Amino acid sequence: MELVDRYISAVQRYLPEDKRSDIGRELSSHLLDQLENQQDELGRKLSDDEVAATLQQWGHPRQVAASYIPPTPLVSSELMPVYKQTLIYVFGLIFLLQCLGSSIHFLQTDYFKTLQFLMQLLFGFFDTAATAFMVVTLLFYAYSAGGADNSWLLSKQWRVQDLPPVSRPWQHMSATDLLTDLATSIFLLIILWYPLWMSAETLAGIRVALNPEIQQWVPWLSALLVVSVLANLCWVWRPYWTKLTLSINVALNLVFSLSFLLLWLSPMLLVGTENPLPRLLTIAELDRVLRNIFLLAGLFCLYEVGRDLYRLRQLSR
């Protein structure tokens, strides 16, 4: 039948050259069998319009070809979990660096506008994130297209007995929460030790600094933040809440909470430098904002202490 031959030829046009003959024969067999069954039911030969109606029900040739050869995804299904995890951590790092850059720019400018600061932060993040998304996707696509061995994604020596005893949904740690905690700790470490990595020219333009009395807190807070970073890195590898990890998190949040609340109670956190602040801003206003941030952070850490103590009680039952 001419219409059948034309239809099969159209389908083959959307198929890889090395599969056209085999799929064409298979499709021809299915179509001819269906048409013959229709002819037997009617007891006569089908007209061209009836043949065309049957072929129309099969769908567009491109759609039929796709059912035989599904389109290859940019990232294979085996690599998709790693791909998503990589994007989360890359975006988190980009946002961290963008916050740092925008903050440094704010400290050096002669004026400050909240909307301008937020727009600079958001547009800078999305611009860099788009480039990072393209690069990461192309790298994973090249790896997938190369047919590399993905057996490294799964441990060959894993045992069912080694799987964590997760009995409650909340025992699975959220990758977003882990990234947020990790990025926050690293960001604070960078801020606390800004004299070590800022250039002399940038340091000379700084308009505010920590009160010398608060500077004495830097080594203690740094040690606490390093412990937090190490703990979160371990939990990235095994993202499950257990009695041990909950106990560590309770201890960390309790110390963080006490530290933040003591800083909130401190008389003066910031002091000015030789460089004047931007217009409409004063040291007292900045100090009040920072103090409120410490209060909120301390209360949030206390909330996490209570939450984790409740979870510990649940696991102990």
Wavefront OBJ file of the C-alpha trace (Angstrom):
o trace
v 0.000 0.000 0.000
v 1.397 3.320 -1.062
v 0.150 5.269 1.966
v 1.678 2.718 4.332
v 5.016 2.882 2.513
v 4.968 6.670 2.613
v 4.143 6.617 6.334
v 6.937 4.157 7.155
v 9.390 6.197 5.085
v 8.420 9.335 7.000
v 8.972 7.552 10.325
v 12.374 6.245 9.203
v 13.488 9.795 8.451
v 13.470 10.516 12.225
v 15.388 7.333 13.127
v 19.135 6.677 13.341
v 20.408 5.324 10.058
v 21.554 2.013 11.517
v 18.075 1.272 12.942
v 15.862 2.386 10.074
v 15.599 -0.986 8.314
v 14.811 -3.069 11.410
v 12.287 -0.629 12.850
v 10.774 -0.076 9.397
v 10.125 -3.821 8.985
v 8.668 -4.081 12.484
v 6.393 -1.098 11.965
v 5.309 -2.379 8.550
v 4.348 -5.712 10.102
v 2.230 -4.032 12.787
v 0.479 -1.737 10.310
v -0.264 -4.441 7.753
v -1.597 -6.789 10.438
v -3.934 -4.077 11.715
v -5.152 -3.211 8.206
v -5.711 -6.879 7.354
v -7.777 -7.341 10.509
v -9.905 -4.374 9.566
v -10.395 -5.788 6.074
v -11.462 -9.159 7.501
v -13.996 -7.474 9.783
v -15.468 -5.435 6.891
v -15.217 -8.261 4.374
v -13.791 -5.960 1.724
v -10.667 -4.058 0.752
v -10.045 -0.800 2.594
v -10.267 2.454 0.706
v -7.412 4.976 0.704
v -9.402 7.201 3.072
v -9.849 4.343 5.548
v -6.145 3.455 5.370
v -5.281 7.132 5.914
v -7.625 7.295 8.932
v -5.918 4.263 10.512
v -2.464 5.727 9.954
v -3.673 9.048 11.344
v -4.560 7.298 14.603
v -0.957 6.120 14.982
v 0.157 9.730 15.234
v 2.744 11.934 13.591
v 5.779 10.050 12.180
v 8.067 11.940 14.561
v 5.992 10.762 17.513
v 6.081 7.144 16.329
v 9.850 7.300 15.797
v 10.319 8.674 19.329
v 8.384 5.704 20.740
v 10.966 3.366 19.219
v 14.019 5.496 19.979
v 13.361 7.723 23.030
v 15.328 10.988 22.925
v 18.607 10.844 24.820
v 18.535 13.133 27.905
v 21.337 15.590 28.483
v 22.153 13.815 31.739
v 21.679 10.071 32.147
v 19.319 8.767 34.832
v 22.269 7.217 36.707
v 24.000 10.607 36.971
v 20.854 12.669 37.687
v 21.086 12.491 41.532
v 24.756 13.534 41.424
v 23.920 16.240 38.862
v 21.197 17.750 41.069
v 23.415 17.593 44.153
v 26.254 19.290 42.260
v 23.986 22.106 41.112
v 22.745 22.689 44.674
v 26.280 23.024 46.042
v 27.500 25.131 43.107
v 24.546 27.539 43.444
v 25.106 27.735 47.187
v 28.767 28.599 46.716
v 27.921 31.222 44.087
v 25.346 32.843 46.381
v 27.859 32.855 49.234
v 30.501 34.583 47.110
v 27.951 37.034 45.702
v 26.829 37.993 49.216
v 30.447 38.541 50.185
v 31.193 40.680 47.121
v 28.064 42.787 47.545
v 28.813 43.317 51.233
v 32.362 44.484 50.497
v 31.011 46.879 47.866
v 28.533 48.223 50.414
v 31.285 48.873 52.962
v 33.271 50.908 50.418
v 30.523 52.959 48.803
v 29.723 56.559 49.708
v 25.988 55.908 49.776
v 23.750 52.925 50.421
v 20.371 52.047 48.930
v 18.689 48.838 50.042
v 16.955 48.227 46.707
v 20.181 48.761 44.775
v 22.031 46.367 47.087
v 19.386 43.648 46.636
v 19.247 44.132 42.859
v 23.039 43.899 42.617
v 22.970 40.745 44.736
v 20.179 39.033 42.792
v 21.276 39.984 39.262
v 24.869 39.079 40.041
v 23.783 35.712 41.415
v 21.492 34.812 38.501
v 24.058 35.923 35.921
v 26.803 33.743 37.413
v 24.406 30.891 38.218
v 23.221 30.715 34.596
v 26.798 30.319 33.391
v 27.520 27.723 36.077
v 24.346 25.803 35.159
v 25.421 25.670 31.509
v 28.972 24.547 32.347
v 27.863 21.840 34.825
v 25.207 20.549 32.409
v 27.676 20.380 29.502
v 30.210 18.527 31.655
v 27.640 15.945 32.737
v 26.357 15.637 29.161
v 29.866 15.003 27.867
v 30.410 12.407 30.573
v 27.069 10.709 29.797
v 27.625 10.771 26.031
v 31.094 9.278 26.446
v 29.617 6.055 27.792
v 31.817 6.115 30.884
v 31.459 3.452 33.564
v 29.110 4.680 36.318
v 29.758 1.824 38.716
v 31.667 4.217 40.987
v 28.324 5.768 41.934
v 27.422 2.662 43.894
v 29.607 0.952 46.429
v 30.399 -2.595 45.337
v 30.808 -3.716 48.942
v 27.581 -2.351 50.394
v 25.487 -4.560 52.702
v 21.881 -4.301 53.775
v 23.056 -4.605 57.383
v 25.024 -1.341 56.983
v 21.995 0.728 55.981
v 21.058 3.316 58.628
v 18.120 2.513 60.916
v 15.847 5.270 59.646
v 12.374 4.822 61.102
v 11.025 8.385 60.835
v 10.796 10.697 57.807
v 12.648 13.549 59.563
v 15.750 11.359 59.984
v 16.677 12.057 56.350
v 18.743 15.267 56.338
v 17.734 17.810 53.734
v 20.500 18.667 51.264
v 19.266 22.277 51.282
v 19.538 22.498 55.079
v 23.033 21.001 55.031
v 24.128 23.426 52.330
v 22.629 26.390 54.204
v 24.412 25.490 57.444
v 27.693 24.815 55.636
v 27.542 28.017 53.599
v 26.586 30.107 56.649
v 29.508 28.788 58.708
v 31.992 29.365 55.874
v 30.594 32.834 55.211
v 30.971 33.825 58.869
v 34.530 32.493 58.929
v 35.358 34.590 55.878
v 33.821 37.688 57.470
v 35.593 37.171 60.799
v 38.999 36.844 59.149
v 38.609 39.509 56.481
v 41.996 41.139 57.313
v 43.765 37.977 56.109
v 42.358 37.935 52.582
v 41.441 41.553 51.801
v 43.951 43.650 49.920
v 45.569 46.625 51.652
v 43.648 49.004 49.399
v 40.326 47.372 50.286
v 41.136 47.376 54.005
v 41.971 51.047 53.824
v 38.465 51.753 52.510
v 36.609 49.853 55.244
v 34.200 52.138 57.100
v 33.260 49.959 60.094
v 35.144 47.411 62.231
v 34.497 45.188 65.210
v 34.869 46.651 68.667
v 38.280 45.585 70.122
v 36.444 43.873 72.978
v 34.417 41.840 70.461
v 37.610 40.987 68.573
v 38.493 38.740 71.497
v 35.554 36.547 70.504
v 36.970 35.858 67.023
v 39.195 32.835 67.904
v 36.417 31.230 69.957
v 33.758 31.768 67.304
v 36.162 30.607 64.587
v 36.848 27.331 66.396
v 33.115 26.799 66.824
v 32.472 27.506 63.136
v 35.256 25.133 62.047
v 33.662 22.355 64.126
v 30.320 23.150 62.490
v 31.862 22.982 58.997
v 33.525 19.628 59.733
v 30.314 18.210 61.186
v 28.271 19.287 58.162
v 30.849 17.822 55.785
v 30.553 14.477 57.599
v 26.770 14.672 57.438
v 26.880 15.341 53.704
v 28.480 11.902 53.370
v 25.925 10.212 55.659
v 22.844 12.468 55.728
v 20.872 10.727 58.451
v 19.862 11.876 61.914
v 20.910 9.416 64.595
v 21.274 9.755 68.368
v 24.935 10.689 67.902
v 24.387 13.307 65.189
v 21.444 14.792 67.082
v 23.530 15.033 70.251
v 26.334 16.793 68.355
v 23.845 19.181 66.782
v 22.270 19.953 70.163
v 25.687 20.773 71.639
v 26.663 22.968 68.665
v 23.376 24.885 68.606
v 23.436 25.366 72.375
v 26.924 26.902 72.274
v 26.001 28.997 69.210
v 22.863 30.218 70.963
v 24.715 31.264 74.117
v 27.401 32.993 72.072
v 24.900 34.917 69.943
v 22.832 35.977 72.946
v 25.953 37.172 74.802
v 26.930 39.199 71.736
v 23.396 40.622 71.663
v 23.876 41.770 75.256
v 27.267 43.367 74.534
v 27.267 47.171 74.874
v 28.893 47.960 71.521
v 29.643 45.613 68.627
v 30.918 48.002 65.945
v 33.185 51.045 65.856
v 33.838 53.513 63.082
v 37.067 53.994 61.169
v 38.689 57.054 59.639
v 36.407 56.702 56.617
v 32.938 58.231 57.025
v 29.869 56.049 56.666
v 27.497 56.427 53.703
v 24.868 59.099 54.060
v 21.764 58.239 56.120
v 23.675 55.570 58.084
v 25.179 55.723 61.566
v 27.252 53.330 63.672
v 24.387 53.090 66.168
v 21.940 52.013 63.455
v 24.315 49.364 62.089
v 25.044 48.163 65.597
v 21.336 47.831 66.331
v 20.757 45.840 63.124
v 23.657 43.504 63.908
v 22.460 43.091 67.481
v 18.966 42.121 66.266
v 20.516 39.597 63.882
v 22.388 37.993 66.786
v 19.163 37.903 68.829
v 17.228 36.176 66.045
v 20.091 33.767 65.383
v 20.319 32.916 69.093
v 16.585 32.281 69.367
v 16.622 30.141 66.221
v 19.480 28.043 67.612
v 17.485 27.604 70.839
v 14.525 26.421 68.772
v 16.754 23.843 67.052
v 18.021 22.693 70.443
v 14.444 22.062 71.588
v 13.529 20.353 68.327
v 16.538 18.014 68.425
v 15.972 17.182 72.111
v 12.417 16.162 71.212
v 13.734 14.035 68.351
v 16.289 12.419 70.648
v 13.442 11.491 72.979
v 11.566 9.943 70.052
v 14.576 7.807 69.081
v 15.067 6.686 72.661
v 11.603 5.173 72.900
l 1 2 3 4 5 6 7 8 9 10 11 12 13 14 15 16 17 18 19 20 21 22 23 24 25 26 27 28 29 30 31 32 33 34 35 36 37 38 39 40 41 42 43 44 45 46 47 48 49 50 51 52 53 54 55 56 57 58 59 60 61 62 63 64 65 66 67 68 69 70 71 72 73 74 75 76 77 78 79 80 81 82 83 84 85 86 87 88 89 90 91 92 93 94 95 96 97 98 99 100 101 102 103 104 105 106 107 108 109 110 111 112 113 114 115 116 117 118 119 120 121 122 123 124 125 126 127 128 129 130 131 132 133 134 135 136 137 138 139 140 141 142 143 144 145 146 147 148 149 150 151 152 153 154 155 156 157 158 159 160 161 162 163 164 165 166 167 168 169 170 171 172 173 174 175 176 177 178 179 180 181 182 183 184 185 186 187 188 189 190 191 192 193 194 195 196 197 198 199 200 201 202 203 204 205 206 207 208 209 210 211 212 213 214 215 216 217 218 219 220 221 222 223 224 225 226 227 228 229 230 231 232 233 234 235 236 237 238 239 240 241 242 243 244 245 246 247 248 249 250 251 252 253 254 255 256 257 258 259 260 261 262 263 264 265 266 267 268 269 270 271 272 273 274 275 276 277 278 279 280 281 282 283 284 285 286 287 288 289 290 291 292 293 294 295 296 297 298 299 300 301 302 303 304 305 306 307 308 309 310 311 312 313 314 315 316 317
